[in-house]
Amino acid sequence: MIPSRFGGVTAAANALRRALGVLWIADALVKLSLPFGDRPGEQAYEQIMTAESGPPGFHRLLATEAHAFTGHPLLWWLPAAVELGIGVWLVTRPSSRRALAALGAWAVIVWLAGEGAGGLLSGVASVLTGYPGAALLYAVVSVVLFPGARPHEGAAAAAEAGAAGQWSRVLWLALWIGAAFFTALPQTGSNGLEFMLTVNQADGAGPLRALDSRVLGWLTIGTMTRLGFAVAALCVVIGFTVFLGVWPRVFLSLAIGLALAAWVVFQNFGGIYTGAATDVGTGPVLILLALAYWPLRGGRRQQAGKARSAAAAAPVPADRGGAQAPAAGEEASAVG
């Protein structure tokens, strides 16, 4: 049984795992819609562009996969069925280690075979365009929220109550330092920031198309470079402040705001309406990850207060001679 004082952390972790399962189900529904309409052609184009940005051996793997799924669009229902099953499993059994392990393993496979390692191997990746790939973020969240044998004492957030414990902060730091590095690199060529906005503008709905046009009009090479360095600096600050526990709510809010802005303004809600998307994008998963590190109300201070109260309520032990400590009234009489 989990001690009652960990009920809040455990309930928060289960809620986040259920939310992870819901996002996984949403990704499955996006894949289920791929065989209809013009989506097979759009997805084939996306896969070809992903393949061209990879190294030679990886390029062949992605090109073969793109050819197979283009010729038989209903093949998309196979990974969709796997993700749908895992998502339902996690929603109904949020504390299941097997469900989280299956989700993490499948997410790594999708990240490599479906997303081309999120564009990291080509050097064209940015937190604004979907770094490090939605599938890898799912794997990271599954590790952070993986339940331990028992909750860690003093856990102030759902991430710290998992099997990784305090090491989950190292994972957060590594993720955001990587985001800073890749975002600071030039975002030109295929799968770059300007290329992605151009594709979104061509396939986007009315309001989003107008937004993409404004951003493209503002996004010169100079402004794109300055934007990359500014966002990279913000990623470094977010990574280190949460890792060190400095004003975590403030900087986790900045992380959520950055993820939401990138998802809406630059990724157009993950491009799910274009027909080229196979998931809902990185924005919702990054927000879920940030919430896993969000300090719960009370946290360590409340647990320390309970420990002090328990110590104060404990009986005073007898001294070595067997004499009991005098009562307050007796002590006052002796002094008098």
TORKOL-4160 file (C-alpha; in steps of 0.2 Angstrom, whole numbers, padded with zeros to 4 digits, m for minus):
336
<pt num="1" X="0000" Y="0000" Z="0000"/>
<pt num="2" X="0006" Y="0018" Z="m0004"/>
<pt num="3" X="0007" Y="0029" Z="0012"/>
<pt num="4" X="m0007" Y="0041" Z="0013"/>
<pt num="5" X="0005" Y="0056" Z="0012"/>
<pt num="6" X="0009" Y="0051" Z="m0006"/>
<pt num="7" X="m0009" Y="0051" Z="m0011"/>
<pt num="8" X="m0008" Y="0068" Z="m0020"/>
<pt num="9" X="0008" Y="0064" Z="m0030"/>
<pt num="10" X="0001" Y="0047" Z="m0035"/>
<pt num="11" X="m0016" Y="0054" Z="m0040"/>
<pt num="12" X="m0007" Y="0067" Z="m0051"/>
<pt num="13" X="0004" Y="0054" Z="m0059"/>
<pt num="14" X="m0010" Y="0043" Z="m0063"/>
<pt num="15" X="m0020" Y="0058" Z="m0071"/>
<pt num="16" X="m0005" Y="0063" Z="m0081"/>
<pt num="17" X="m0003" Y="0044" Z="m0087"/>
<pt num="18" X="m0021" Y="0044" Z="m0092"/>
<pt num="19" X="m0018" Y="0061" Z="m0102"/>
<pt num="20" X="m0004" Y="0052" Z="m0110"/>
<pt num="21" X="m0015" Y="0038" Z="m0115"/>
<pt num="22" X="m0028" Y="0050" Z="m0122"/>
<pt num="23" X="m0014" Y="0058" Z="m0133"/>
<pt num="24" X="m0009" Y="0041" Z="m0139"/>
<pt num="25" X="m0027" Y="0037" Z="m0144"/>
<pt num="26" X="m0028" Y="0054" Z="m0153"/>
<pt num="27" X="m0012" Y="0050" Z="m0163"/>
<pt num="28" X="m0020" Y="0033" Z="m0168"/>
<pt num="29" X="m0036" Y="0042" Z="m0174"/>
<pt num="30" X="m0025" Y="0053" Z="m0185"/>
<pt num="31" X="m0016" Y="0038" Z="m0193"/>
<pt num="32" X="m0033" Y="0030" Z="m0195"/>
<pt num="33" X="m0038" Y="0044" Z="m0206"/>
<pt num="34" X="m0023" Y="0044" Z="m0218"/>
<pt num="35" X="m0030" Y="0031" Z="m0231"/>
<pt num="36" X="m0044" Y="0043" Z="m0235"/>
<pt num="37" X="m0045" Y="0058" Z="m0247"/>
<pt num="38" X="m0028" Y="0065" Z="m0253"/>
<pt num="39" X="m0019" Y="0061" Z="m0237"/>
<pt num="40" X="m0009" Y="0046" Z="m0244"/>
<pt num="41" X="m0001" Y="0058" Z="m0257"/>
<pt num="42" X="0002" Y="0071" Z="m0244"/>
<pt num="43" X="0010" Y="0058" Z="m0232"/>
<pt num="44" X="0020" Y="0051" Z="m0246"/>
<pt num="45" X="0027" Y="0068" Z="m0249"/>
<pt num="46" X="0031" Y="0071" Z="m0231"/>
<pt num="47" X="0040" Y="0054" Z="m0230"/>
<pt num="48" X="0050" Y="0058" Z="m0245"/>
<pt num="49" X="0056" Y="0074" Z="m0238"/>
<pt num="50" X="0060" Y="0066" Z="m0222"/>
<pt num="51" X="0070" Y="0052" Z="m0231"/>
<pt num="52" X="0080" Y="0065" Z="m0241"/>
<pt num="53" X="0086" Y="0074" Z="m0225"/>
<pt num="54" X="0093" Y="0058" Z="m0217"/>
<pt num="55" X="0110" Y="0049" Z="m0220"/>
<pt num="56" X="0112" Y="0037" Z="m0234"/>
<pt num="57" X="0108" Y="0020" Z="m0225"/>
<pt num="58" X="0093" Y="0028" Z="m0216"/>
<pt num="59" X="0088" Y="0037" Z="m0232"/>
<pt num="60" X="0085" Y="0020" Z="m0240"/>
<pt num="61" X="0075" Y="0013" Z="m0225"/>
<pt num="62" X="0063" Y="0028" Z="m0225"/>
<pt num="63" X="0061" Y="0028" Z="m0244"/>
<pt num="64" X="0057" Y="0009" Z="m0244"/>
<pt num="65" X="0044" Y="0012" Z="m0230"/>
<pt num="66" X="0037" Y="0027" Z="m0239"/>
<pt num="67" X="0035" Y="0017" Z="m0255"/>
<pt num="68" X="0026" Y="0003" Z="m0246"/>
<pt num="69" X="0014" Y="0014" Z="m0237"/>
<pt num="70" X="0010" Y="0024" Z="m0252"/>
<pt num="71" X="0006" Y="0008" Z="m0262"/>
<pt num="72" X="m0005" Y="0001" Z="m0248"/>
<pt num="73" X="m0012" Y="0016" Z="m0238"/>
<pt num="74" X="m0022" Y="0004" Z="m0227"/>
<pt num="75" X="m0005" Y="m0002" Z="m0219"/>
<pt num="76" X="m0007" Y="0014" Z="m0208"/>
<pt num="77" X="m0021" Y="0005" Z="m0199"/>
<pt num="78" X="m0008" Y="m0007" Z="m0192"/>
<pt num="79" X="0002" Y="0005" Z="m0181"/>
<pt num="80" X="m0014" Y="0014" Z="m0178"/>
<pt num="81" X="m0021" Y="m0002" Z="m0170"/>
<pt num="82" X="m0006" Y="m0004" Z="m0159"/>
<pt num="83" X="m0006" Y="0014" Z="m0153"/>
<pt num="84" X="m0025" Y="0013" Z="m0150"/>
<pt num="85" X="m0023" Y="m0003" Z="m0140"/>
<pt num="86" X="m0009" Y="0004" Z="m0129"/>
<pt num="87" X="m0018" Y="0021" Z="m0127"/>
<pt num="88" X="m0034" Y="0012" Z="m0120"/>
<pt num="89" X="m0023" Y="0001" Z="m0109"/>
<pt num="90" X="m0015" Y="0016" Z="m0101"/>
<pt num="91" X="m0031" Y="0025" Z="m0099"/>
<pt num="92" X="m0039" Y="0011" Z="m0090"/>
<pt num="93" X="m0023" Y="0005" Z="m0081"/>
<pt num="94" X="m0013" Y="0021" Z="m0078"/>
<pt num="95" X="m0001" Y="0013" Z="m0065"/>
<pt num="96" X="0003" Y="m0002" Z="m0077"/>
<pt num="97" X="0022" Y="m0003" Z="m0079"/>
<pt num="98" X="0019" Y="m0014" Z="m0094"/>
<pt num="99" X="0008" Y="m0002" Z="m0103"/>
<pt num="100" X="0021" Y="0012" Z="m0101"/>
<pt num="101" X="0035" Y="0000" Z="m0106"/>
<pt num="102" X="0025" Y="m0004" Z="m0122"/>
<pt num="103" X="0022" Y="0014" Z="m0126"/>
<pt num="104" X="0040" Y="0019" Z="m0124"/>
<pt num="105" X="0046" Y="0005" Z="m0134"/>
<pt num="106" X="0034" Y="0008" Z="m0148"/>
<pt num="107" X="0037" Y="0026" Z="m0148"/>
<pt num="108" X="0056" Y="0024" Z="m0151"/>
<pt num="109" X="0052" Y="0013" Z="m0166"/>
<pt num="110" X="0040" Y="0026" Z="m0173"/>
<pt num="111" X="0053" Y="0039" Z="m0170"/>
<pt num="112" X="0066" Y="0030" Z="m0180"/>
<pt num="113" X="0056" Y="0022" Z="m0193"/>
<pt num="114" X="0042" Y="0035" Z="m0195"/>
<pt num="115" X="0049" Y="0052" Z="m0191"/>
<pt num="116" X="0067" Y="0049" Z="m0197"/>
<pt num="117" X="0074" Y="0052" Z="m0179"/>
<pt num="118" X="0065" Y="0069" Z="m0179"/>
<pt num="119" X="0077" Y="0077" Z="m0191"/>
<pt num="120" X="0091" Y="0076" Z="m0178"/>
<pt num="121" X="0102" Y="0066" Z="m0190"/>
<pt num="122" X="0101" Y="0080" Z="m0203"/>
<pt num="123" X="0104" Y="0094" Z="m0191"/>
<pt num="124" X="0088" Y="0103" Z="m0196"/>
<pt num="125" X="0077" Y="0103" Z="m0180"/>
<pt num="126" X="0071" Y="0116" Z="m0169"/>
<pt num="127" X="0059" Y="0117" Z="m0154"/>
<pt num="128" X="0048" Y="0128" Z="m0165"/>
<pt num="129" X="0047" Y="0115" Z="m0179"/>
<pt num="130" X="0044" Y="0100" Z="m0168"/>
<pt num="131" X="0061" Y="0095" Z="m0159"/>
<pt num="132" X="0065" Y="0081" Z="m0155"/>
<pt num="133" X="0050" Y="0073" Z="m0163"/>
<pt num="134" X="0033" Y="0069" Z="m0155"/>
<pt num="135" X="0037" Y="0050" Z="m0154"/>
<pt num="136" X="0053" Y="0053" Z="m0144"/>
<pt num="137" X="0044" Y="0065" Z="m0132"/>
<pt num="138" X="0031" Y="0051" Z="m0129"/>
<pt num="139" X="0046" Y="0039" Z="m0124"/>
<pt num="140" X="0053" Y="0053" Z="m0113"/>
<pt num="141" X="0036" Y="0055" Z="m0104"/>
<pt num="142" X="0034" Y="0036" Z="m0102"/>
<pt num="143" X="0051" Y="0036" Z="m0093"/>
<pt num="144" X="0048" Y="0051" Z="m0082"/>
<pt num="145" X="0031" Y="0044" Z="m0077"/>
<pt num="146" X="0036" Y="0026" Z="m0075"/>
<pt num="147" X="0030" Y="0021" Z="m0058"/>
<pt num="148" X="0043" Y="0015" Z="m0045"/>
<pt num="149" X="0041" Y="0001" Z="m0033"/>
<pt num="150" X="0036" Y="0014" Z="m0020"/>
<pt num="151" X="0035" Y="0033" Z="m0021"/>
<pt num="152" X="0051" Y="0042" Z="m0017"/>
<pt num="153" X="0050" Y="0051" Z="0000"/>
<pt num="154" X="0049" Y="0070" Z="m0001"/>
<pt num="155" X="0043" Y="0069" Z="m0019"/>
<pt num="156" X="0036" Y="0087" Z="m0024"/>
<pt num="157" X="0031" Y="0083" Z="m0042"/>
<pt num="158" X="0024" Y="0068" Z="m0051"/>
<pt num="159" X="0041" Y="0066" Z="m0060"/>
<pt num="160" X="0050" Y="0064" Z="m0044"/>
<pt num="161" X="0038" Y="0051" Z="m0038"/>
<pt num="162" X="0042" Y="0039" Z="m0052"/>
<pt num="163" X="0056" Y="0026" Z="m0054"/>
<pt num="164" X="0068" Y="0039" Z="m0060"/>
<pt num="165" X="0066" Y="0050" Z="m0045"/>
<pt num="166" X="0078" Y="0065" Z="m0044"/>
<pt num="167" X="0086" Y="0059" Z="m0060"/>
<pt num="168" X="0071" Y="0064" Z="m0070"/>
<pt num="169" X="0078" Y="0082" Z="m0068"/>
<pt num="170" X="0093" Y="0077" Z="m0078"/>
<pt num="171" X="0082" Y="0070" Z="m0092"/>
<pt num="172" X="0073" Y="0087" Z="m0092"/>
<pt num="173" X="0090" Y="0097" Z="m0093"/>
<pt num="174" X="0097" Y="0086" Z="m0107"/>
<pt num="175" X="0081" Y="0088" Z="m0117"/>
<pt num="176" X="0081" Y="0107" Z="m0116"/>
<pt num="177" X="0100" Y="0109" Z="m0119"/>
<pt num="178" X="0097" Y="0098" Z="m0134"/>
<pt num="179" X="0083" Y="0110" Z="m0139"/>
<pt num="180" X="0094" Y="0125" Z="m0137"/>
<pt num="181" X="0108" Y="0117" Z="m0148"/>
<pt num="182" X="0097" Y="0112" Z="m0162"/>
<pt num="183" X="0087" Y="0128" Z="m0162"/>
<pt num="184" X="0102" Y="0139" Z="m0163"/>
<pt num="185" X="0108" Y="0130" Z="m0179"/>
<pt num="186" X="0103" Y="0137" Z="m0196"/>
<pt num="187" X="0085" Y="0132" Z="m0200"/>
<pt num="188" X="0086" Y="0132" Z="m0219"/>
<pt num="189" X="0083" Y="0119" Z="m0233"/>
<pt num="190" X="0070" Y="0105" Z="m0232"/>
<pt num="191" X="0061" Y="0102" Z="m0216"/>
<pt num="192" X="0068" Y="0119" Z="m0210"/>
<pt num="193" X="0057" Y="0133" Z="m0202"/>
<pt num="194" X="0054" Y="0143" Z="m0218"/>
<pt num="195" X="0050" Y="0127" Z="m0228"/>
<pt num="196" X="0038" Y="0121" Z="m0215"/>
<pt num="197" X="0029" Y="0137" Z="m0215"/>
<pt num="198" X="0028" Y="0137" Z="m0234"/>
<pt num="199" X="0020" Y="0120" Z="m0234"/>
<pt num="200" X="0008" Y="0125" Z="m0220"/>
<pt num="201" X="0003" Y="0140" Z="m0229"/>
<pt num="202" X="m0001" Y="0130" Z="m0245"/>
<pt num="203" X="m0012" Y="0117" Z="m0236"/>
<pt num="204" X="m0018" Y="0128" Z="m0221"/>
<pt num="205" X="m0036" Y="0134" Z="m0217"/>
<pt num="206" X="m0041" Y="0152" Z="m0219"/>
<pt num="207" X="m0035" Y="0160" Z="m0202"/>
<pt num="208" X="m0020" Y="0149" Z="m0201"/>
<pt num="209" X="m0015" Y="0152" Z="m0219"/>
<pt num="210" X="m0016" Y="0171" Z="m0215"/>
<pt num="211" X="m0005" Y="0169" Z="m0200"/>
<pt num="212" X="0008" Y="0159" Z="m0210"/>
<pt num="213" X="0008" Y="0173" Z="m0223"/>
<pt num="214" X="0012" Y="0186" Z="m0209"/>
<pt num="215" X="0025" Y="0175" Z="m0201"/>
<pt num="216" X="0034" Y="0172" Z="m0218"/>
<pt num="217" X="0033" Y="0190" Z="m0222"/>
<pt num="218" X="0042" Y="0194" Z="m0206"/>
<pt num="219" X="0054" Y="0179" Z="m0206"/>
<pt num="220" X="0069" Y="0185" Z="m0216"/>
<pt num="221" X="0086" Y="0176" Z="m0214"/>
<pt num="222" X="0092" Y="0189" Z="m0201"/>
<pt num="223" X="0076" Y="0188" Z="m0191"/>
<pt num="224" X="0076" Y="0169" Z="m0192"/>
<pt num="225" X="0094" Y="0169" Z="m0185"/>
<pt num="226" X="0090" Y="0181" Z="m0171"/>
<pt num="227" X="0074" Y="0171" Z="m0167"/>
<pt num="228" X="0084" Y="0155" Z="m0166"/>
<pt num="229" X="0097" Y="0162" Z="m0154"/>
<pt num="230" X="0083" Y="0170" Z="m0143"/>
<pt num="231" X="0073" Y="0154" Z="m0142"/>
<pt num="232" X="0089" Y="0144" Z="m0139"/>
<pt num="233" X="0094" Y="0155" Z="m0124"/>
<pt num="234" X="0076" Y="0153" Z="m0117"/>
<pt num="235" X="0078" Y="0134" Z="m0118"/>
<pt num="236" X="0094" Y="0135" Z="m0109"/>
<pt num="237" X="0086" Y="0145" Z="m0095"/>
<pt num="238" X="0071" Y="0134" Z="m0094"/>
<pt num="239" X="0082" Y="0118" Z="m0093"/>
<pt num="240" X="0093" Y="0124" Z="m0079"/>
<pt num="241" X="0080" Y="0133" Z="m0068"/>
<pt num="242" X="0069" Y="0118" Z="m0067"/>
<pt num="243" X="0084" Y="0107" Z="m0065"/>
<pt num="244" X="0090" Y="0117" Z="m0050"/>
<pt num="245" X="0072" Y="0120" Z="m0043"/>
<pt num="246" X="0073" Y="0139" Z="m0045"/>
<pt num="247" X="0056" Y="0147" Z="m0047"/>
<pt num="248" X="0050" Y="0131" Z="m0055"/>
<pt num="249" X="0032" Y="0136" Z="m0058"/>
<pt num="250" X="0038" Y="0152" Z="m0067"/>
<pt num="251" X="0049" Y="0143" Z="m0079"/>
<pt num="252" X="0038" Y="0128" Z="m0082"/>
<pt num="253" X="0025" Y="0141" Z="m0086"/>
<pt num="254" X="0037" Y="0148" Z="m0099"/>
<pt num="255" X="0040" Y="0131" Z="m0106"/>
<pt num="256" X="0022" Y="0128" Z="m0108"/>
<pt num="257" X="0020" Y="0145" Z="m0116"/>
<pt num="258" X="0034" Y="0141" Z="m0128"/>
<pt num="259" X="0027" Y="0124" Z="m0133"/>
<pt num="260" X="0010" Y="0131" Z="m0136"/>
<pt num="261" X="0016" Y="0146" Z="m0146"/>
<pt num="262" X="0027" Y="0134" Z="m0157"/>
<pt num="263" X="0013" Y="0122" Z="m0159"/>
<pt num="264" X="0000" Y="0135" Z="m0164"/>
<pt num="265" X="0010" Y="0148" Z="m0174"/>
<pt num="266" X="0024" Y="0138" Z="m0182"/>
<pt num="267" X="0017" Y="0120" Z="m0182"/>
<pt num="268" X="m0002" Y="0125" Z="m0186"/>
<pt num="269" X="m0008" Y="0113" Z="m0172"/>
<pt num="270" X="0004" Y="0099" Z="m0178"/>
<pt num="271" X="m0003" Y="0101" Z="m0196"/>
<pt num="272" X="m0016" Y="0088" Z="m0193"/>
<pt num="273" X="m0028" Y="0096" Z="m0206"/>
<pt num="274" X="m0015" Y="0095" Z="m0220"/>
<pt num="275" X="m0015" Y="0076" Z="m0222"/>
<pt num="276" X="0003" Y="0074" Z="m0219"/>
<pt num="277" X="0003" Y="0072" Z="m0200"/>
<pt num="278" X="0004" Y="0056" Z="m0191"/>
<pt num="279" X="0002" Y="0063" Z="m0174"/>
<pt num="280" X="m0005" Y="0078" Z="m0165"/>
<pt num="281" X="0012" Y="0086" Z="m0164"/>
<pt num="282" X="0025" Y="0090" Z="m0150"/>
<pt num="283" X="0015" Y="0104" Z="m0142"/>
<pt num="284" X="0003" Y="0094" Z="m0131"/>
<pt num="285" X="0017" Y="0081" Z="m0126"/>
<pt num="286" X="0029" Y="0095" Z="m0121"/>
<pt num="287" X="0015" Y="0103" Z="m0110"/>
<pt num="288" X="0011" Y="0086" Z="m0102"/>
<pt num="289" X="0030" Y="0084" Z="m0098"/>
<pt num="290" X="0030" Y="0101" Z="m0090"/>
<pt num="291" X="0015" Y="0097" Z="m0079"/>
<pt num="292" X="0024" Y="0081" Z="m0073"/>
<pt num="293" X="0038" Y="0093" Z="m0065"/>
<pt num="294" X="0025" Y="0105" Z="m0059"/>
<pt num="295" X="0027" Y="0106" Z="m0040"/>
<pt num="296" X="0011" Y="0100" Z="m0031"/>
<pt num="297" X="0003" Y="0112" Z="m0018"/>
<pt num="298" X="0012" Y="0110" Z="m0001"/>
<pt num="299" X="0026" Y="0099" Z="m0008"/>
<pt num="300" X="0041" Y="0096" Z="0003"/>
<pt num="301" X="0036" Y="0110" Z="0015"/>
<pt num="302" X="0020" Y="0101" Z="0020"/>
<pt num="303" X="0028" Y="0084" Z="0022"/>
<pt num="304" X="0041" Y="0092" Z="0033"/>
<pt num="305" X="0028" Y="0100" Z="0044"/>
<pt num="306" X="0019" Y="0083" Z="0046"/>
<pt num="307" X="0036" Y="0076" Z="0051"/>
<pt num="308" X="0038" Y="0090" Z="0064"/>
<pt num="309" X="0021" Y="0087" Z="0071"/>
<pt num="310" X="0023" Y="0069" Z="0072"/>
<pt num="311" X="0040" Y="0072" Z="0082"/>
<pt num="312" X="0032" Y="0084" Z="0094"/>
<pt num="313" X="0017" Y="0072" Z="0097"/>
<pt num="314" X="0029" Y="0057" Z="0101"/>
<pt num="315" X="0031" Y="0053" Z="0120"/>
<pt num="316" X="0046" Y="0059" Z="0129"/>
<pt num="317" X="0058" Y="0044" Z="0132"/>
<pt num="318" X="0063" Y="0040" Z="0150"/>
<pt num="319" X="0081" Y="0044" Z="0155"/>
<pt num="320" X="0094" Y="0030" Z="0158"/>
<pt num="321" X="0090" Y="0029" Z="0177"/>
<pt num="322" X="0072" Y="0025" Z="0174"/>
<pt num="323" X="0065" Y="0041" Z="0181"/>
<pt num="324" X="0052" Y="0050" Z="0171"/>
<pt num="325" X="0053" Y="0068" Z="0166"/>
<pt num="326" X="0043" Y="0079" Z="0178"/>
<pt num="327" X="0027" Y="0085" Z="0173"/>
<pt num="328" X="0024" Y="0104" Z="0170"/>
<pt num="329" X="0015" Y="0106" Z="0187"/>
<pt num="330" X="0029" Y="0097" Z="0196"/>
<pt num="331" X="0043" Y="0107" Z="0188"/>
<pt num="332" X="0034" Y="0123" Z="0193"/>
<pt num="333" X="0032" Y="0117" Z="0211"/>
<pt num="334" X="0050" Y="0112" Z="0213"/>
<pt num="335" X="0055" Y="0129" Z="0206"/>
<pt num="336" X="0043" Y="0138" Z="0218"/>
